[in-house]
Amino acid sequence: MLYSKPLIITLLLISLSGSITGCTSESQSKSNDEEDTVTSIPVEASDAIRGNISALYNSTATLEAEQESNVVAKVRGIVKEIYVEEGDLVKAGQTLAKLEDEQLEIEAKRAHAIYEKSLNDYKRSQELFEKKLISAENFDNVKFEYENQKAAYELTKLNLDNTTIKSPIDGVVSTRFIKRGNLINTNDQLFHITNVSRLLAILHVPEHETAKIKSGQTTLLKIDALKEHVINGRVERISPVVNPETGTFKVTISVTDKSGMLKPGMFTRVQIVYDTIENAIMVPKSAILEKNQGKSVFVIKDSVAYEKKIKTGYSNGDNIEITEGLSEGEIVVTAGQNSLTDSSLVEIIPVNI
């Protein structure tokens, strides 16, 4: 069949138009598919909140008792009885042990008899001297002998009393050094008594921190052995001098432990609260990104994350103060921000608590 030239041209144009239309539809379909494949990046987020935040000086120390005493022997003797054991609570003046005292009792009785005789001699001599029947020299000799025997008797009584070993302070028996039947000498150590109701933490603080530390400041003590247990304390006193060899000054922190869980020798992490900002804007520390250009956070608005420059202040615990760049209630990314760029589409995932 023969076709005219105009007809052939018309048919070619119609065919070409269909091909172009088909390609255009296919291109639009691919573009729509690509748009449909853009996915949100999962992140964790938290609100910027207001609250009080404190500045802390951090250090470490070993707890020690404010009151402790070594109980020593004041006389030589053999241990006859022991009335307390390690771990026992004792009161000041309570008997801890007893030494054999038979010989001292005999010596005390003999000294008492001699003292009584010298006392009678002194009284008679005093009457005679007042009547001027004896000389002043004779009276002085009798008086001297009386005073000498009185002192000797009092010394034997003191030695006898010292066979009873007593606690000088309230506390707990931390160490017992003797056993029944031991022969002990004067100044031998018998017990160690520790008062654990009031403990101290001694810090050696660098001199450039001088302006921050003041007497009476609140402190927090975290004891490693007690896991999450936190004890409150206070700055009791500050040394007025700096050690020229170490460049530090001594800070004494007192801790009153009513729980009975603290023990001398425990290792503790000490935080001294030296300033507090009230009603500060805070976010979790994990939200902060640090780059060469400064610090920033990703703020989420309508499922889109925008990077914002910020300035920070104090930090403690899990939070950090935001001094510039954020407002209360803004939502910041706390996990997953390393995968984000400015204007990234995000999806907030719940945090399992």
Steps between C-alpha positions, in 0.01 A plus 500: 500500500633838408472799734530859417797691632296730728334199655833331573631811673185521711533138608866549596414802715227308683741211563774733628252680729399168658863411565572834663186471713604151608851613596365797692261281696778252578730784617230645725433156642869451587513845664196420711654167599820674609302747709312214657832331600627800712494365858513670838806454718412353840624709796445537872400841630432698816351837592705798614383556859550751777646416840779564746852395406812516715868544433708229665862453597584129477766315695563175685590418860516222756266527798654522845353526848501837670535326839708188556721386782770246573438347843837423664604333826593734783640226720680170446296186556333185368166520319243341727172572319387647165147640490465623140572377150563667167182661367352565846364846572643653817445813706762728648605356839375148419726216621672321214733261684645421844860427604601285795512733801568284810853631553393860451216453747750384764731791425206739525400361840856532630529853365169588660616374841821704483299801387260468794792481746665808346167682514465431871861610560434818309188583703681446832799702388272780390339515846840499671632767264202721567574465873867571423607170647705398192718701267397614157768274351354189663151596389617557139667158493180329615295701252738407214478131591120520505481662158747248358296203627179658375645530148629141514158374601324696225746361245426141604126573474550643153697194388228276641232698314701474179469122502145565381527595130233752397397660173593869473231578238167381362545281197547152365782259576677491165803294611582281801874442544503283814396154611419365841817402687728738306768680699489866405734785579435866557398679176422177315204547263192306613205622288419747225170685541342685208204737511330456161205734559695792355746443218735727309610515138828686449556662160812667364364759257714681238562863591328633185170369643533717813223743403247219451528324837339655810425371850145372537454399136289190431681188383385172349693180569459196275639185657615241244434214741140614552410524128250784451487609865571874535589661834473872575784685669631852544830684477606515865824695474757623251872530565618862476831399341602342169753220504790642292616151397166381359324829427190380686307601810325268744120485509326300774148371433287365783243224454242399758398141432176399672460192281811327636601389149811716473830373633840663539729410213224496235585661167261782405444735209435850630306778329503850651208718388650847458227672294138437394308650207124504553242465221766418239422344161644147493529213255663156530876505443456240225327762283813713463713481187848650518668613181780738409241772443361454851214313664163423346187290534239371257155644569195315366208691350225334294711179470795694356829542690673838481849557637530794741810657651495523881709607798518295817557569869511272806454128471440228755341163502342434159408862423680807366396864516424682172582870530428597135324346201206308645161573652303301751293223343703461181560136407864400458647180360682298767596191299555450129610857423829384348301369203321830443560799278313827518132459398509119525164325524486316835274271696507514880511154649389435858767436762457186709539593868 
